[in-house]
Amino acid sequence: MLLVVTVLLAVFTLFALFGGNADPSSSTALAMLVYVLPLLILGNVVMFLVWLVQRRWHWLLIPGLTLLCCIRYAGTLYNPGWSFKGNASQSGLRIASYNVACFGREVSGFKAQDILQEMREQSIDVLCIQEYYDQSGEMLNSDRYKDYFAYMAQGRGDMVIYSRYPILQTEKIDFGKTNNSAMWADINVDGTTIRVFNVHLQTTGVNGSLHQVSKRQQQGELVERNAVLKLIFDVYTYEMARRARQAEQVAKAINETELPVIVCGDFNDVPYSYVYETVLGDKLIDGFRECGKGLMYTFMKNKNVGLRIDYIFHDDHFKGEAYYKKEINYSDHYPVFMILAL
């Protein structure tokens, strides 16, 4: 039985490692295996220890070799920090990406001010915000931010890029009938023009499905558990396919760009997924894998489950010096920061 479990874990893990290359529209099952890959890796670790204790060296090879194949994936979640530079150069370009959840739509403006103060303390040069909300009582948030960020580019809906360097031009990337979108801005950094992408890909739809079920239950309707699970699965796979198409649209715009590129955003998807692999492509570098340190998660579903769905990528025109997050509680996301040498 242990041998059967070992082999099955190895097989499913290896299939999951290819999930990032599987289009969710045509290979849904394979694409969704990515989401249980951490559990599969943990299972392989357990079986490795079991065979190690029993000194069954030949069976030990199965989980051992499987775990070796998972090293690249593990590096997207945890980085021992061998390349981390605690004292980054002061001349580096400082980038931040933050899904601010509309600042909680508060009328006082305190959250927006506190977030701005955090950006000041981190000496951020370019800030990409998703789920931006400008109205805040009697004063616009953009008016609050302009004293520090002299330049601003507004995308569709909730997208904005703030910059301390001049913004030369900007363009929206329209995803159609959805609240999600992307944009880019060309920024002149000390004579070098770079293109910064701000991306907010399709949400999972799970919260909306649960809200729909809750509303039906409040109206006295009996909703069976199987029906709830089917609804969540159908919505999730539908939105996953939409997110994949959006990622392809963003990747096309990146590949057509001849300027140095930085990509920031909330992808609403985990590392090694089709979306992650599509946007990253052959042109970009994941900042966390390059110079991050420790365990990286940027979205807290609850106190026990953290996901990495917010990213900063760049091309080889830049060299990463530091990549980190700040656990500040102004949103259900954490801001991600990166220092880049030009």
C-alpha positions, 0 to 999 in steps of 0.5 A: 500500500505504501508503494502504491501511494508513493507511485501515485504521489510521484505520478500526480506530482510530475503531471502537476509540474506540467500544469503550468503549460496546460491551457485551462480551456482545453486541459482543465484537470491538468491545469488545476493540478497546479493548485494542489502541488504544494500538498503533493510535494508535502506528500512526497516528503512524507513518503521520502521520510517513511522509506528513509526510516525503513531503509528501503533505499530503492523505494526511496529513489521514487519520492527523492527524484520527484522532489528533485524535479520540484526544486524550480517550483519550490523556488517560487514560494520559498527562497533561502536568500543567498542572493538577497542584498540587505543594503541595496544601493540608494540609486536603485529604482524602487517599485511597489505593487499593491492591491488596495481593495478600494481603500475600504471605500472609507470616507476619511482617507486615513487608509490612503494617507497611511499607505502613502506614508508607507511609500514615502518611508520605502522611498518608492519611485513607481507605485502600481495600484490595483482596485484603486478608488479615487473618491475619499470624502471631500478630497480625491486620493490623487490630490493627496498623492501628488505632493509625493508622486508628481506624475499619475497615469489612470487606466481603466476603472481601478488601475493607476500608476503613480511615479516620481519620474515623468510619464511620457505616454500611457495605454490601456489594455482592455479585457472586455466585459469585466472589472479587470484590466491592465495598462502600461506607462512609459516613464523617463528615469534619468534619461532612460525610458522604461515601460511599466505594466500594471496588471489585474487579472480576472478574479476567481469568482469564488466569493461571488458564488458564495455570496450568491448561495448565502443570498439564496439561503437567506431567502429560505431556499435549501441549497444542497452541498453538492450544488454549492460545490458544482457552482464553485467549480463551474465558476472557478474553471470559467474564470480561470479560462478567462484569466488565461486569455487575459494573460495571453493578451498581456504577454503579447503586449510585453513581447511587442515592447522594445523598451525595458520592461517591468511588470507589476500586478495582482494575477489572481493566480499562483506561481507555476500556473498557466497564467504565471508562466504565460506572463513570465514567458522567456523574456521576464525574470520573477523578482522574488526568485532572483533576490527575494528571501524567505517564504513569500505570500501576498494574499491572506484568505484567512490566518492559516492560508496565504497565497502568492498572487501578486508579482513584480517581474522585469527583463534583463535590462535590470538587475534585482537587488532586493524583493520583499513584502510588508505585512500591513493590514490595509487590504486583504493583499500585502504590498510587494516591493522591489529595488532594481539597478538600472 
